[in-house]
Amino acid sequence: MMRAFAETRTTVGAINANLSNSISGIRVSKSFNNSKFEFKNLKKETLNISLQERQHTFWLAVFQGGVYYIIDTLLSCYAF
């Protein structure tokens, strides 16, 4: 019974891999046909990611700076 389930999972996995490759191939061919549109989308997404990374870096710097300031202040108060 375990062997039958394992073979079924292997067969289903192979079918899913083949289907995934077919769908991926269709997407690639559509992308080549719509290359100008895809480049615009890629540029928009790249700018969006860049903006998000800048915001992430800013807030990380603010948070870490604030935490280090508080720690330094507390340590200087209790320094012997």
ChimeraX attribute file (.defattr): number of C-alpha atoms within 10 A of each C-alpha:
attribute: neighborCount
match mode: 1-to-1
recipient: residues
	/A:1	6
	/A:2	7
	/A:3	8
	/A:4	9
	/A:5	10
	/A:6	11
	/A:7	12
	/A:8	12
	/A:9	12
	/A:10	12
	/A:11	12
	/A:12	12
	/A:13	12
	/A:14	12
	/A:15	12
	/A:16	12
	/A:17	12
	/A:18	12
	/A:19	12
	/A:20	12
	/A:21	12
	/A:22	12
	/A:23	12
	/A:24	12
	/A:25	12
	/A:26	11
	/A:27	12
	/A:28	12
	/A:29	12
	/A:30	12
	/A:31	14
	/A:32	11
	/A:33	11
	/A:34	11
	/A:35	12
	/A:36	11
	/A:37	12
	/A:38	14
	/A:39	12
	/A:40	11
	/A:41	12
	/A:42	12
	/A:43	12
	/A:44	12
	/A:45	12
	/A:46	12
	/A:47	12
	/A:48	12
	/A:49	12
	/A:50	12
	/A:51	12
	/A:52	12
	/A:53	12
	/A:54	12
	/A:55	12
	/A:56	12
	/A:57	12
	/A:58	12
	/A:59	12
	/A:60	12
	/A:61	12
	/A:62	12
	/A:63	12
	/A:64	12
	/A:65	12
	/A:66	12
	/A:67	12
	/A:68	12
	/A:69	12
	/A:70	12
	/A:71	12
	/A:72	11
	/A:73	12
	/A:74	11
	/A:75	11
	/A:76	10
	/A:77	9
	/A:78	7
	/A:79	7
	/A:80	5
